[in-house]
Amino acid sequence: MQQHFATDREIDKLTVPDIEEVEDPSRYDCYQTLDLTAVDSLKQSLTREAKNILDQKQMDRNAPFDDIKPY
């Protein structure tokens, strides 16, 4: 992720995993195994999400009235 995007607070939030220990592993038997294919899919998803965030920020900066100062 850091190779593709400049460090940004919102992007940093995407790349920090929230890991919790599982108490009942049998509840997750139907989940996909976390193998190299799944990791690659996660990377693609996070990259797309980060790109969307940065694209939205750029669109907001280019808004017609973005230079109006608050009181």
Z-matrix of the N, CA and C atoms (Angstrom, degrees):
N
C 1 1.442
C 2 1.520 1 109.86
N 3 1.326 2 117.65 1 -43.24
C 4 1.453 3 120.27 2 -177.30
C 5 1.524 4 111.46 3 -66.47
N 6 1.312 5 117.98 4 -23.54
C 7 1.460 6 121.11 5 177.24
C 8 1.518 7 111.07 6 -69.00
N 9 1.335 8 117.35 7 -32.32
C 10 1.455 9 122.00 8 -173.76
C 11 1.517 10 113.80 9 -94.77
N 12 1.332 11 117.44 10 -25.16
C 13 1.454 12 120.89 11 -172.98
C 14 1.524 13 110.88 12 -131.93
N 15 1.323 14 115.79 13 143.05
C 16 1.456 15 120.19 14 172.19
C 17 1.525 16 108.21 15 -66.57
N 18 1.311 17 116.68 16 151.51
C 19 1.461 18 119.94 17 -179.89
C 20 1.520 19 109.38 18 -61.94
N 21 1.292 20 115.44 19 131.66
C 22 1.452 21 122.79 20 -176.96
C 23 1.524 22 106.61 21 -147.21
N 24 1.327 23 117.09 22 142.94
C 25 1.467 24 119.01 23 -177.25
C 26 1.517 25 112.61 24 -55.47
N 27 1.332 26 117.53 25 -44.42
C 28 1.461 27 119.90 26 -178.47
C 29 1.529 28 111.17 27 -66.63
N 30 1.324 29 116.50 28 -38.17
C 31 1.465 30 119.95 29 179.92
C 32 1.526 31 109.75 30 -68.52
N 33 1.326 32 117.09 31 -39.27
C 34 1.463 33 120.22 32 178.37
C 35 1.526 34 111.12 33 -58.78
N 36 1.331 35 117.10 34 -36.62
C 37 1.463 36 120.65 35 178.90
C 38 1.528 37 111.46 36 -63.44
N 39 1.317 38 116.38 37 -33.07
C 40 1.466 39 119.95 38 -179.36
C 41 1.523 40 111.95 39 -69.08
N 42 1.315 41 117.19 40 -33.47
C 43 1.458 42 120.15 41 -171.49
C 44 1.526 43 113.91 42 -91.59
N 45 1.338 44 117.88 43 -2.61
C 46 1.459 45 120.64 44 178.79
C 47 1.527 46 108.21 45 -96.12
N 48 1.323 47 117.00 46 111.46
C 49 1.470 48 118.75 47 -177.79
C 50 1.519 49 111.85 48 -73.26
N 51 1.303 50 115.54 49 150.91
C 52 1.466 51 122.54 50 173.90
C 53 1.520 52 105.52 51 -107.27
N 54 1.321 53 116.41 52 101.00
C 55 1.464 54 121.80 53 -173.89
C 56 1.519 55 109.78 54 -105.29
N 57 1.315 56 115.30 55 127.68
C 58 1.459 57 121.42 56 177.17
C 59 1.518 58 108.83 57 -128.39
N 60 1.304 59 116.06 58 142.71
C 61 1.456 60 120.13 59 178.20
C 62 1.530 61 109.19 60 -73.32
N 63 1.311 62 116.13 61 137.84
C 64 1.457 63 121.87 62 -177.92
C 65 1.524 64 109.26 63 -85.99
N 66 1.330 65 114.98 64 130.42
C 67 1.463 66 119.49 65 179.87
C 68 1.531 67 111.99 66 -87.03
N 69 1.334 68 116.39 67 -34.58
C 70 1.459 69 120.96 68 -178.75
C 71 1.538 70 109.13 69 -128.71
N 72 1.334 71 117.79 70 88.00
C 73 1.463 72 121.18 71 -176.09
C 74 1.532 73 114.06 72 -58.73
N 75 1.303 74 118.52 73 -26.29
C 76 1.468 75 120.39 74 -177.74
C 77 1.534 76 111.60 75 -65.00
N 78 1.329 77 117.88 76 -22.52
C 79 1.475 78 121.16 77 177.84
C 80 1.526 79 111.42 78 -65.03
N 81 1.331 80 116.69 79 -20.89
C 82 1.457 81 120.90 80 -172.93
C 83 1.528 82 113.17 81 -111.70
N 84 1.313 83 117.03 82 17.94
C 85 1.467 84 121.05 83 -179.60
C 86 1.527 85 112.25 84 -60.85
N 87 1.326 86 117.63 85 -29.89
C 88 1.463 87 120.32 86 -176.60
C 89 1.540 88 112.32 87 -84.12
N 90 1.336 89 118.30 88 -4.78
C 91 1.461 90 121.61 89 -179.87
C 92 1.518 91 110.34 90 -76.68
N 93 1.322 92 114.82 91 153.13
C 94 1.458 93 121.34 92 177.75
C 95 1.530 94 109.76 93 -66.69
N 96 1.331 95 116.64 94 142.37
C 97 1.455 96 121.75 95 177.12
C 98 1.518 97 109.16 96 -68.20
N 99 1.320 98 117.01 97 139.79
C 100 1.450 99 121.62 98 -179.85
C 101 1.528 100 108.81 99 -83.23
N 102 1.338 101 114.65 100 82.51
C 103 1.450 102 120.75 101 178.68
C 104 1.532 103 108.69 102 -110.40
N 105 1.318 104 117.79 103 -171.98
C 106 1.467 105 121.01 104 -177.38
C 107 1.533 106 112.33 105 -61.95
N 108 1.314 107 117.73 106 -34.85
C 109 1.464 108 121.26 107 178.22
C 110 1.521 109 110.57 108 -65.69
N 111 1.327 110 116.64 109 -43.47
C 112 1.462 111 120.65 110 179.20
C 113 1.524 112 110.99 111 -66.47
N 114 1.321 113 117.28 112 -39.99
C 115 1.466 114 120.84 113 178.50
C 116 1.521 115 110.22 114 -63.65
N 117 1.323 116 117.63 115 -41.99
C 118 1.462 117 121.35 116 177.88
C 119 1.530 118 110.59 117 -62.45
N 120 1.308 119 116.82 118 -40.72
C 121 1.466 120 121.02 119 177.22
C 122 1.529 121 111.02 120 -63.15
N 123 1.333 122 116.69 121 -41.30
C 124 1.469 123 120.63 122 177.23
C 125 1.529 124 111.18 123 -62.81
N 126 1.328 125 116.81 124 -41.78
C 127 1.469 126 120.64 125 178.46
C 128 1.526 127 110.71 126 -61.11
N 129 1.319 128 116.33 127 -44.17
C 130 1.471 129 120.11 128 179.61
C 131 1.529 130 110.81 129 -63.28
N 132 1.307 131 116.51 130 -41.66
C 133 1.459 132 120.84 131 -179.82
C 134 1.527 133 110.99 132 -64.94
N 135 1.328 134 117.06 133 -45.38
C 136 1.462 135 120.91 134 178.84
C 137 1.525 136 111.60 135 -65.21
N 138 1.321 137 116.99 136 -38.13
C 139 1.462 138 120.57 137 178.07
C 140 1.516 139 110.44 138 -63.63
N 141 1.318 140 116.79 139 -43.48
C 142 1.471 141 120.97 140 178.52
C 143 1.528 142 110.55 141 -63.19
N 144 1.337 143 116.82 142 -43.14
C 145 1.458 144 120.97 143 179.66
C 146 1.534 145 110.97 144 -64.19
N 147 1.329 146 116.99 145 -42.86
C 148 1.462 147 120.85 146 178.32
C 149 1.526 148 110.87 147 -63.75
N 150 1.316 149 117.14 148 -41.91
C 151 1.466 150 120.93 149 178.49
C 152 1.530 151 110.02 150 -62.15
N 153 1.312 152 117.53 151 -41.67
C 154 1.458 153 120.76 152 178.26
C 155 1.527 154 111.72 153 -62.04
N 156 1.331 155 117.11 154 -41.74
C 157 1.463 156 121.12 155 178.99
C 158 1.524 157 110.00 156 -62.26
N 159 1.331 158 116.53 157 -48.13
C 160 1.463 159 120.17 158 -178.47
C 161 1.523 160 111.70 159 -67.46
N 162 1.318 161 118.09 160 -37.28
C 163 1.467 162 121.29 161 176.83
C 164 1.525 163 110.57 162 -63.24
N 165 1.332 164 116.94 163 -41.41
C 166 1.456 165 120.54 164 178.97
C 167 1.527 166 111.04 165 -64.87
N 168 1.328 167 116.98 166 -40.41
C 169 1.465 168 120.68 167 176.72
C 170 1.532 169 110.36 168 -61.03
N 171 1.321 170 116.64 169 -41.96
C 172 1.467 171 120.16 170 179.42
C 173 1.524 172 110.20 171 -64.31
N 174 1.308 173 117.76 172 -42.57
C 175 1.465 174 120.64 173 178.59
C 176 1.530 175 110.48 174 -63.02
N 177 1.318 176 117.22 175 -38.52
C 178 1.458 177 120.90 176 178.29
C 179 1.528 178 111.51 177 -64.75
N 180 1.329 179 116.88 178 -38.58
C 181 1.468 180 120.78 179 178.84
C 182 1.521 181 111.43 180 -66.92
N 183 1.306 182 116.53 181 -30.99
C 184 1.453 183 120.81 182 -177.57
C 185 1.527 184 112.64 183 -93.08
N 186 1.318 185 116.44 184 12.64
C 187 1.459 186 120.02 185 178.59
C 188 1.527 187 109.51 186 -63.17
N 189 1.344 188 118.35 187 149.59
C 190 1.470 189 121.07 188 -176.12
C 191 1.528 190 113.94 189 -58.74
N 192 1.306 191 118.20 190 -30.16
C 193 1.457 192 120.69 191 -175.02
C 194 1.518 193 112.32 192 -116.52
N 195 1.319 194 118.08 193 28.42
C 196 1.449 195 120.07 194 -175.06
C 197 1.530 196 113.65 195 -71.82
N 198 1.324 197 118.30 196 -11.73
C 199 1.460 198 119.76 197 -178.03
C 200 1.535 199 112.98 198 -94.80
N 201 1.318 200 118.16 199 7.03
C 202 1.461 201 121.52 200 178.28
C 203 1.523 202 108.32 201 -73.18
N 204 1.313 203 116.46 202 126.56
C 205 1.459 204 122.05 203 -178.16
C 206 1.531 205 109.70 204 -88.71
N 207 1.350 206 116.62 205 141.58
C 208 1.477 207 118.99 206 175.49
C 209 1.523 208 109.58 207 -69.44
N 210 1.308 209 117.86 208 161.37
C 211 1.473 210 122.79 209 -178.68
C 212 1.495 211 111.71 210 -60.13
